[in-house]
Structures are given as structure tokens and as C-alpha cells.
Amino acid sequence: MDLIDEGKNPACVDACLMRVLHFGDIEELRKEFGGSGDIVGLPDSHITQPSLLITPKPEAVTGKEKEVGR
């Protein structure tokens, strides 16, 4: 929280060697990167309201996501 309060990224984001972790407003991240919170094996995002976006492989996308063309 100290880093975030200073306007910096969380340490895990800056330490990610692959640069695949991003931090920020969930709606801004969704606009920039897309992704989904509805992944096979995870609870429905309408129930959990996750603050997490995942860019899944096609076989991991739920039927609901496939229907809306994501």
C-alpha cells in the first residue's frame, strides 16, 4: 500500500520479468488489454465481482463469454 500511496506500482508488477502484470483502474485496464473475469473453473464474475482480468486461451472461456464474442 505504501508504494500505491506514493503513486508507484506494487512491487510484484515492477518485479515481473515477463511484464505481464499491470496495475490500475479495472475499467481502464479492460479498455487497454481486454481480457475477462469469466474463466472456466472460476466462479461467475457477476457473483464475485473480481478486480482481475485474464486473457484466456479459447478453451478456458466460458460459454457466456463466447456468446458475446469476447
C-alpha positions in Angstrom: 0.0 0.0 0.0 2.9 2.4 0.7 4.0 2.2 -3.0 0.5 2.7 -4.3 0.1 5.7 -1.9 3.2 7.1 -3.5 1.8 6.7 -7.0 4.0 3.7 -7.8 3.2 0.2 -9.0 3.0 -2.6 -6.5 6.4 -4.4 -6.2 5.0 -7.5 -7.9 4.2 -5.5 -11.1 7.7 -4.0 -11.3 9.4 -7.3 -10.5 7.5 -9.2 -13.2 10.2 -10.3 -15.6 7.7 -11.0 -18.4 6.0 -7.7 -17.9 2.6 -9.4 -18.0 1.2 -7.9 -14.7 -0.4 -4.4 -14.8 -2.0 -2.4 -12.0 -4.6 0.4 -12.3 -8.3 1.1 -12.6 -10.0 -2.1 -13.7 -12.1 -0.3 -16.4 -9.0 1.4 -17.9 -7.2 -1.9 -17.9 -10.2 -3.6 -19.6 -10.2 -0.9 -22.3 -6.4 -1.2 -22.9 -6.0 -5.0 -22.7 -9.4 -6.6 -22.9 -9.5 -9.9 -21.0 -12.2 -11.5 -18.9 -13.1 -12.3 -15.4 -15.2 -15.3 -16.6 -12.9 -18.3 -16.9 -13.8 -22.0 -16.8 -13.3 -23.3 -13.3 -13.7 -19.9 -11.6 -16.9 -18.6 -10.1 -19.1 -16.4 -12.3 -17.8 -12.8 -12.2 -21.3 -11.5 -11.6 -21.1 -13.2 -8.2 -17.6 -12.5 -7.2 -17.0 -9.0 -8.8 -13.3 -9.7 -9.4 -10.7 -7.0 -9.8 -8.8 -9.2 -12.1 -8.6 -9.6 -15.8 -7.2 -12.7 -17.6 -6.5 -13.1 -21.3 -7.6 -16.7 -21.5 -6.9 -19.4 -24.0 -10.0 -20.2 -26.1 -10.7 -23.5 -24.3 -10.8 -21.6 -20.9 -13.5 -19.2 -21.9 -17.0 -19.8 -20.5 -19.9 -20.3 -22.8 -21.3 -16.9 -21.8 -18.1 -15.1 -23.0 -18.2 -17.0 -26.3 -21.8 -15.8 -26.9 -20.8 -12.1 -26.6 -17.9 -12.6 -28.9 -15.1 -11.9 -26.4 
